[in-house]
Amino acid sequence: MKRLLHYVRMMAVFAVIWVILEEQISIATVVVGALIGLAAMVGTDRYVLRADYQQAYPFGLVAGIRYVISLIVQIYVAGVQALYKVLTGTLHVGIVDVHTSLEHDFHVALLANSITLTPGTVTLDRQGKTLKVIWIDCVTTDPEEAGPLIKQNFEQLIAGSKR
């Protein structure tokens, strides 16, 4: 029953995404989006993951929406800050080790990608729970001080995403 509920929720999400991509709303568009989403989930579960999707990628729907909204906001805010740094010539580029308390490999990879998507930072390497990040506003190389500045609220949102 829990798995069926997951499929129904995800089909609704895929249907909404399909309606947005098609730029028209009709019963046919919603049904096609839901069916394509169902086919993608079943195919991925059976042939790609060969495991339960919920165990391989633990991330709740509401937490995912909250995370995406926060990511978009952070990208724009960091973009303006990076543009200001570049235009004023106040760059202090450095490489910093950032430690994370996230346990799941998927969550650490999601944090690394979030850092890279945010202008002004790029994740260069990952060794376990430590990310090596190049940072254009390197005010400190101390991982304890730099970590919260670079990670923003991504780590908290990802950690709180468990079902």
C-alpha positions as CSV (number, residue, x, y, z in Angstrom):
1,M,0.0,0.0,0.0
2,K,2.9,2.4,0.9
3,R,4.5,1.7,-2.5
4,L,1.3,2.3,-4.3
5,L,0.8,5.6,-2.6
6,H,4.3,6.6,-3.6
7,Y,3.6,5.8,-7.2
8,V,0.4,7.8,-7.2
9,R,2.1,10.8,-5.6
10,M,5.0,10.6,-8.1
11,M,2.6,10.2,-11.0
12,A,0.9,13.4,-9.9
13,V,4.2,15.2,-9.8
14,F,5.1,13.9,-13.3
15,A,1.7,14.9,-14.6
16,V,2.2,18.5,-13.4
17,I,5.7,18.6,-14.9
18,W,4.4,17.3,-18.2
19,V,1.6,19.9,-18.2
20,I,4.2,22.6,-17.7
21,L,6.4,21.3,-20.5
22,E,3.5,20.9,-22.9
23,E,2.2,24.4,-22.0
24,Q,-1.4,23.3,-22.1
25,I,-3.7,21.7,-19.6
26,S,-6.2,19.1,-20.7
27,I,-7.3,15.7,-19.4
28,A,-5.2,14.1,-22.2
29,T,-2.1,16.0,-21.2
30,V,-2.4,15.1,-17.6
31,V,-3.1,11.4,-18.4
32,V,-0.1,11.2,-20.8
33,G,2.2,12.9,-18.2
34,A,1.1,10.5,-15.5
35,L,1.5,7.4,-17.8
36,I,5.0,8.6,-19.0
37,G,6.0,9.2,-15.4
38,L,4.7,5.7,-14.4
39,A,6.6,4.1,-17.2
40,A,9.8,5.9,-16.2
41,M,9.5,4.9,-12.6
42,V,8.8,1.2,-13.4
43,G,11.6,1.1,-15.9
44,T,14.0,2.8,-13.6
45,D,13.1,0.5,-10.7
46,R,13.3,-2.6,-12.7
47,Y,16.2,-2.1,-15.1
48,V,18.4,0.7,-13.8
49,L,18.3,0.7,-10.0
50,R,17.5,-3.0,-9.5
51,A,16.6,-1.8,-6.0
52,D,13.8,0.1,-4.2
53,Y,13.9,3.7,-5.4
54,Q,12.9,5.0,-2.0
55,Q,15.8,3.3,-0.3
56,A,18.3,4.3,-3.0
57,Y,17.3,8.0,-3.0
58,P,15.7,8.9,0.3
59,F,14.1,12.3,-0.3
60,G,10.5,13.2,0.6
61,L,8.2,15.1,-1.8
62,V,7.6,18.1,0.5
63,A,11.2,18.3,1.4
64,G,12.1,18.2,-2.3
65,I,9.9,21.1,-3.1
66,R,11.3,23.1,-0.2
67,Y,14.9,22.2,-1.3
68,V,14.3,23.3,-4.9
69,I,12.8,26.6,-3.9
70,S,15.7,27.3,-1.6
71,L,18.2,26.3,-4.3
72,I,16.6,28.7,-6.8
73,V,16.7,31.5,-4.3
74,Q,20.3,30.8,-3.3
75,I,21.4,30.6,-7.0
76,Y,20.0,34.1,-7.6
77,V,21.4,35.6,-4.4
78,A,24.8,34.1,-5.0
79,G,24.7,35.2,-8.6
80,V,24.2,38.8,-7.6
81,Q,27.0,38.6,-5.0
82,A,29.4,36.9,-7.4
83,L,28.7,39.5,-10.1
84,Y,29.4,42.3,-7.5
85,K,32.7,40.6,-6.5
86,V,33.8,40.3,-10.2
87,L,32.8,43.8,-11.2
88,T,34.5,45.4,-8.1
89,G,37.6,43.2,-8.3
90,T,37.2,42.0,-4.7
91,L,37.8,38.4,-5.4
92,H,39.6,36.3,-2.8
93,V,39.8,32.9,-4.5
94,G,40.7,29.9,-2.4
95,I,40.2,26.2,-1.9
96,V,38.5,25.1,1.2
97,D,37.7,21.7,2.7
98,V,34.0,21.5,3.7
99,H,32.9,18.8,6.1
100,T,29.4,17.4,6.1
101,S,27.4,15.5,8.7
102,L,25.2,13.8,6.0
103,E,25.4,10.0,6.1
104,H,23.8,8.9,2.8
105,D,26.0,9.0,-0.4
106,F,23.1,10.4,-2.3
107,H,22.7,13.3,0.2
108,V,26.4,14.1,0.1
109,A,26.3,14.1,-3.7
110,L,23.2,16.4,-3.7
111,L,25.0,18.8,-1.3
112,A,28.1,18.8,-3.6
113,N,25.9,19.6,-6.7
114,S,24.1,22.3,-4.8
115,I,27.4,24.0,-3.9
116,T,28.5,23.8,-7.6
117,L,25.2,25.2,-8.9
118,T,25.5,28.2,-6.6
119,P,27.6,30.9,-8.4
120,G,30.9,31.6,-6.7
121,T,31.6,28.0,-5.6
122,V,32.5,24.8,-7.3
123,T,33.0,21.4,-5.7
124,L,36.3,20.0,-7.0
125,D,36.5,16.7,-5.1
126,R,34.8,14.5,-2.6
127,Q,36.6,12.2,-0.1
128,G,34.0,10.5,2.1
129,K,32.2,13.3,4.0
130,T,34.7,16.0,3.0
131,L,34.2,18.2,-0.1
132,K,37.0,20.3,-1.6
133,V,35.5,23.5,-2.8
134,I,36.9,26.4,-4.8
135,W,35.4,29.6,-3.5
136,I,35.6,33.2,-5.0
137,D,34.9,34.9,-1.6
138,C,37.4,32.9,0.5
139,V,37.4,34.9,3.7
140,T,38.7,31.9,5.7
141,T,40.3,28.5,4.9
142,D,39.2,27.1,8.3
143,P,36.6,24.4,7.5
144,E,34.6,25.1,10.6
145,E,34.1,28.7,9.7
146,A,33.9,28.3,5.9
147,G,31.5,25.3,5.9
148,P,28.4,27.1,7.1
149,L,29.1,30.0,4.7
150,I,29.4,27.7,1.7
151,K,26.7,25.2,2.6
152,Q,24.1,27.8,3.4
153,N,21.0,25.9,4.5
154,F,21.4,23.1,2.0
155,E,22.7,20.6,4.5
156,Q,19.9,21.2,6.9
157,L,17.3,20.9,4.1
158,I,18.8,17.7,2.8
159,A,19.2,16.2,6.3
160,G,15.6,17.0,7.0
161,S,14.4,15.3,3.8
162,K,14.2,11.8,5.1
163,R,10.8,10.2,4.9
